[in-house]
Amino acid sequence: MKIVVCVKQVPDTASERKLSPADKTLDRASVEGVINELDEYAIEEGLRLAEAHGGEVTILSMGPDKASESIRKALSMGADKGVHLVDDALHGSDAVATSYALAKVLQTLEFDLVIFGSESTDARTSVVPAMVAERLGLPQLTYANKVEITGGGIKIQRQTEYGHDVVEAGLPAVVSVVEKINEPRYPTFKGIMAAKKKPVQTLGCAEVGIEADKVGLGAAWSVVEDFADRPPRQQGTIVTDEGDGGVKLAEFLAAQKFI
């Protein structure tokens, strides 16, 4: 079984994230980049399926040069090889352009299953897996909290507000997983050393047929018109209870439009 796991490098959520004044895109250079947390669950699920059914796991990532660090970490977890789509023309791509670029790369790879995390911590759109599936003309099975390979097909439990739905499809297919599906493994020292020797293919837009005018900030369907830094936190309001504390509290809540 050939499995491709799509991984995104995102700014560390523990750091202060900012937009660049130059083009109003996320300033990735000023903060440490890490694997998107939900993508680690996707990596783990890919590894478990490969271990159970045989095969290999390829990590696919689209991003600047430093995204190679996240690919190497995924390889140290146990993945077999990596593919890195890196090109200055991709800067500023929105979800629509990202799905187009990833689909073009996937069309050059052999796979039975493509796995995504359900969303990224820097955008939280949750739409890229579905868009990629549509572009590839493949079934999409989203928000999976359990995945089973059944003969030549796949069955998942799709997480819902009321429990779960059971969704089945043939292979190849595209799946996105939620954090309840498993517990990602930690890279071992042996895995870290082995990752240094695993192959990572670097591709540019032209090599996979990506048209430059369909990606990047200029082709984005959604843009940031303006932004401002969050104002510093103001000192809290102290209410002194002199027999009318309840009234004062109600007035404050009403002024803040809480009631």
Secondary structure, DSSP 4 states (H G I P E B T S, - for coil): -EEEEEE-EEE-TTS---B-TTTSSB--TTS-EEE-HHHHHHHHHHHHHHHHH--EEEEEEESSGGGHHHHHHHHHHT--EEEEE--GGGTT--HHHHHHHHHHHHTTS--SEEEEES--TTT----HHHHHHHHHT--EEEEEEEEEEETTEEEEEEEETTEEEEEEEESSEEEEE-GGG--PPPPPHHHHHHHTTS-EEEE-TGGGT--GGGSSGGG-SS------PPPPPPPPPP---SS-HHHHHHHHHHHTT--
